[in-house]
Amino acid sequence: MPRQLRYLMFGLLYFAQGAVLSYFTALNALYLLSFDLSMSQVGLVGAIGLIPFVLKIFMGILSDRVNFFRLGHRKPYILLGLSVQIICLLVVPGVNPGSQYWLFALLAFILMSGMALYDTCTDGLALDTTPQNEQGTIQGIMVAGRALGVVVISGVIGLLVERTSWSAVFYSLAVLSALPIPLVLLVREGERRPDQKFERRAFKAFAHRPIIALGVLGALYSLVINGANQIVNPFLQQQFGIGYATAGFVTTVWGVGVVLGSLAGGRLTDRWGQRTSVWRAMLLSLAAILALAFTGQAWLVWPLVIIFGLAFGFYETVYFAVSMNKTDPRIAASMFSILMAVANIGTGIGLALSGALVDAVNYANSFVIIALLNLLALPLLPLIFQREKRPLASAIAND
């Protein structure tokens, strides 16, 4: 497949994921509340829907180990996951959450299982086929695709609901989910190289210091940028009295910053090298979050929010690229999904921490503390990028 079509395929796969995730995390509650459900019932659906993302590790092992009816280790699983997502989106409008609550919850679980499957195997395909000098670029495209899905859907869904119906929302998401399929069908998976054959002993990588340090960095970066992101709109609402419409526009501007930061960050990571890029992403994150703490005038909000979006997209792209580089090809999808799971743990800690900090020390001081947490990455970099006498995969194989 030509390089540009390959880039477009990965971007569209993540765009489809971002679009549906944007609905599920931000707007599904509004849909369910329109059927007079309680917030407890809404929250339970959300929790059930996110269970498959805990199970991604097992999906990664399945993809690494099992050639799906000899059709490939990645492509058939991606097509299966997209098909499941599309079918569920087409079925959902016919289900009444008020009278068929558990059926709706089951559909949410199945839909998100499809998403988790193609997400995991898309990462695996990228790991299998991307040369080292393009790892930053491909991760930048994928992060940007997901962010663009969030931006587009957050801006369009409200109009669709007001002017047509919720059914139009689900059908539109199904159409968007189908966009990558023609390009995925063009993928030709060849025989796996000897160094890509699944081996259980490759999991010993997680006992090595570079991988342990990388996992800690993932939890730390995710804690910082997601913890700060959670309190941006509440801070602006308290500081400047912004309304819900303005808050939505702030989120859109932030999303544009993420798209730009990830696309530029991917290219720059390949140019600068991964160690230098982590340094610069960390410093940009620190500066962007500190700047939010000292926002004193309303007009400063817009440039600072887009700069924070740039920092968010850049740091996420850099971490994904480094994880890609450190992943053992024998357990590519499994190892990458585990590193992402550790980062998700950091997100959970960051959301809890930022909320507690605001209650304890106010918004401005919370931004300062979260920004300074970036400095904890400094001792991790020599461990992650230490010079090894032999490649990590080789070291594991001989342990």
N, C-alpha and C positions, 0 to 999 in steps of 0.2 A: 504494500500500500504506500503511495507517495506520502512524503513527510507531512505536507500541509493537510491532507485528508486525515491522516492519523491524528494530528493535533486537533482538528475539528471534531473527530469522533470522541476523543477524551473530553474535550470541552463540553460537547453536547450531553455526554453521559452524566457529567457533574452538574450541568445546567438542569437536567431533568430531576436529579436528586435534590438540588437546591430549591427548585420550584415546589416540589411536593413537601419537602421539609418545612419550607416557609409557611405553607398552608397549615401543616399539622401542628407546628409549634406555636404559631401566632394567631391563627384564625379558626382552627377547629373548635376552640372553646366557644366562640361566638355562634358557630353553626349549631352546636349541641344545646346551648342555652336557648336558642330559638324554639326548641322542643320542650322547654320547661324542665330540663334536667337540673339537678343540683350541681354545685361546684365539686362536691365529693365524687359524683358520678363522672364529671368531666375529667377530673384529675386521675381517676382510675383508668379511664380509656387512654389517657396520655401515658401512664405508667405501663400499661399492657402493650401499647404500641412501640415503646422503646426497648422492650425485652429482647427483640431480635438483634439489637446492636450490642447486647452483652454476649450473644451467641455467635457473633461474627468470627471469633477465634476458631470455632469448630467448622464454620463455613470455609475459612481459610485452609484448614487442614484437609477438608474434603476436596477442595479445588487443587491443592498441591499434590494430593495423593491419587485422586481418582480421575482418570481420563473418561469423560462422560460418553459412554458407548462409542469410544474411539473417535469422538468428534472434537476433542480437545479438552484442555484443562481450564480454559478461561471462557472462550467464546460461547459455548452452549449454556454455561451457567449465567452469563450476562444476558443472553436472549431469554432464558427462562425467568430470570428475576424481573426483567422489563415487562415480559408478558403477564406475569402475576400482578405487577403494579397496575398495568393498564386494565386488566380484567376487573380488578377490585374497584378501580375508579369508575368504571362503567356500571358496576353493580350497585355501588353505594347510593346513588339517588333513589333507588327503589326500596331502600331500607329505611324505616322510620325509627330513629333512635329512641323516641319516646316509648313506643310499644314493642320495639325489637332491640332493646338495649344490648343484650349479650351477643346478638348476631352482628350488630354494628361493631362491638368490641372485638369480636373474632375477625371481622373483615379488616379492622385496623391492624391487628396482629399479623394477618396474612400479607397485607399490603406492605407493611414495614419489613416483613421477612424477605419479600421479593426485593425491596430496596437494599437491604443489608447484603443480600446475596450478590447482586450485580455490583454494588459498591466494592465489596471485598475482592471480587474477581476482576473488576476494572483495575484496581490497584495491582493485582497480581499480573495482569497483562502488561501494565506499564513497567512493572519491575522486570518482567521477562524480556521486554523488547527495547528498552531505552538505554542507549549508551551513556556512559558516565558524564560526558560533556554536554548532555541534553537533559540531565535529571532536574536541574533547576527550572529550565524552560517548561518541561512537561508538567511539573508540579504547579508552576505558576498558572498555566492554562487551566488546570483542573480546579484549583482554588478560585480562580477568577470565574470560571463557568458556574460553580456553585453559588458564589456571591451574586453573579448576574441573575441567576434564577430567583434568588431572594429579592433582589431589587425589582425585577420585572413583576413578579407575582404580588409583592406587597403593594405595588402601585396600581395593579390591574384588577385584583380580585374584588376590591370594594366597589369599583364601577360596575363589574359584572353582576354582583349581587343586587345593587340598587336598580340597574336598568333591565336585568333579565331575571335570573334566579340562581339559587345555589347549584342546581343541576348543571347550569352552564359552566360553573366553576370546575366541577368534577370532570365534565367532558373536555374542557380546555386543558386540564392537567393531563388527561389521558392522551390527548393529541401531542402535547409537549413531550410526554414520556416516549412516544413513538418516534420522535425525530432522530435519535441515534441509530435506530434499527438498520436502515439501509447501509450505513457505514460499518456497523458491526458485522453484517453479513459478508462484507468484503474481506474481513480478516482471514488470513490463512495461517493456522497454527501448524508449524512443522514439528518434527520429532524433537523431543526435549534433549538438550545437550547432557553429557554425562554429569556435569556439575549442577544440573537442575533436577536430577533424580531425587525424589523424596527420601530422606533419611531421618529417622527419629533422633539420632545422636546430634543432629544439627541444632537441636533445641538447647544444647549445652552452651550456645552463644550467650544465653541469658545469665550465665555465671561469669562472664568476662567483664572486666571493668569498663571498657569503652561502651558496651551495650547497657550496663547498669547506669552509667553516667548519662547516656543518651536518654534513657527512660526518665531519669530524674529531671533532665532538661525539658523533656516533653511535658511532664506534669507542671513544672515551674512556669514555662512560657504560657501554657494554657491557663493556669491559675491567674497569671498577671493580666493577660489581655482580655479574657472573658470576665474576670472579676471587675476590671475597670469598666468594661463595656456595659455591664449590668446597671451601673449607677450613673451613667451619663445622662439619660433622659430624666430620671428623678432629680438629679442635681440641677439641671437646667430648669426644670419645673419649679423647684424651690427658689433658685437664684433669680430667674427672670419671669416666672409665671407663665411659661409657654403652655399652650393648649395641646389637646391630643392630635390635632391636625398638624401642628408644627412639629410635635414629637415624631410623627410619622415621616415628615419630610426630613427631619434630622437623621432618622434611620436610613432613609434613601440616600442622602448625601454621604453618610458613613459607608454605605454599601458600595457607592461609586468609588470611594477611596480604597476600599478593599480590592475591588477589581483592578484598579490602576496599580496598587501596591503589589499585588500578586503577579501581574503580568510583567511589570518592570523588575520586580524582585527576582523572578525566575531567570530572566536574561542576565541580570547583574550577578546572581549567584554563580552561574556558569562562567562568567567573566572574571569575577574576583576570587573564586574558590570558596569552598563551604566554610572553612574556619573563619576567614575574614568576614564573610556574610553574616555568620552568627553574631560576631562582635558588633557589626553595624546595625543589625536588626535589634539587638538588645539595647544599644544606645539610642536608637530612634524610638523604641518603645518607651524607654525611660523619659526621654525629652518630651514626647507627645503627651504622656500621662501627667507629667509634672506641669506642663502648660495648661492642661485642663483645670488643675488645682488653683491656678491663679487667673482664671477667666473672670474679669471684672466688668466687661462691657459686652452687651448683647451681640454687637456686630462681629466680635471675635469668635463667636460660637462656630460660625460656618467654616472659616479656614482651619480652626483647631480640630473640628470634628472630621474634616476630610483628611487632615494630617494623621489623626489617630487611626482612621480607616487605612491609610497607607501603611502605617506601622503594623497594624493588625494583619493585613494581607501579606506584607513582606516577611514578618516573623513566622507566620504559619507556613508560608511557602518554603522558607529556609529550613525549618524543622522537618517538613515532609521530605525535602530533597536529601538532607543528611540521613534521615531514616532509610530512605531508598538506597543510599550508597552503602550503608552498614548492614543491610539485610542480606542474609545468607540465601543464595538462589535455590538451595534445596528445599527451603521452607519459606519461600518468598512471601506468599499471601498470608501465611500463618504468622510469621514474625512481624510483618508490617502491621497486621491487625492488632497484635498484642501491644506494639508500641503506641498505636492509636488509642487503644483501650486505656493505657496508662495516662496518656494525655487527657482523655475524657475524665479520668479520676481527678486530675488536676483542675479541670473545669468545675466539677462539683465542689471541690474544696474552695476554689476561687469565688464561686457564687455565694457560698455560705459565709466565707471570710469577709467579702466586701459588704454584705448586708450587716454583719455584726460590727464591722468597723464604723459604718455610718452611724449606727445607734450609739456607739461608744465615743467617737471623736469627731463627728461631722463629716460632710462630703469632702471638703478641701483637704483635710488631713488624711482622709482615707486614700485619696488620689496620691498624695505624697508617699504614704507607706507602701501602697501597691507598686508605685513606680520604683521605689528603692529596692523592692524585692528582686528586681531585675539583676541586681549586683550579685545575687547568690549564684548566678550562672558562671561567674568568673572562674571559680576553682574547678568547674566541670569541664571547661574547654580543653585543658591539657590532657585530661583523661580520655575524652572522646576522640581527640585527634592525635593521640600519642603515636609515636613511630614504633611500629611493630617489626620484629625481626622476620616474621612470616605472616602472610595474609590470615585474617581471622578465620575464614572458612577452613583453611589448611590446618590452622592450630587446633580447631575443634575436631577435625577429622582424625588427628593424631593423638588426641587426649585419651 
